[in-house]
Amino acid sequence: MTYSHPLTNHPDAAKLRKEAGAYVRQLRKTAGLTQQQVAKALGLDYYTMVSQMELGKTRVPPDRLFQMAEVLGVEPKVFAKRLLKYYDPYMWQILFGTER
């Protein structure tokens, strides 16, 4: 058995990553926070990690989902569910079907 990234071979992988980043950026801006403030609240050494998340270059680390949701002022379950749709659309489909 081999493991592959959840977006491997997904036809909309690049688009989904960018949508996830736009979602995170929108939440940060709504919360009135800078990338530096978010990075500091998450205990990250560099704000560029937040920038990379917002650009869709990397994902929100799973072990930081709860903390990041709190920093951004969103319900953690809502945040995680929304990011799952972007980061692992195959799992999303299994769990939620066509739910929007």
Buried (B, 14 or more C-beta within 10 A) or exposed (E): EEEEEBBEEBEEBEEBBBBBBBBBBEBBEEEEBEBBBBBBBBEBEEBBBBBBBBBBEBBBEEEBBEBBBBBBEBEBEEBBBBBBBBBBBEEBEEEEEEEE
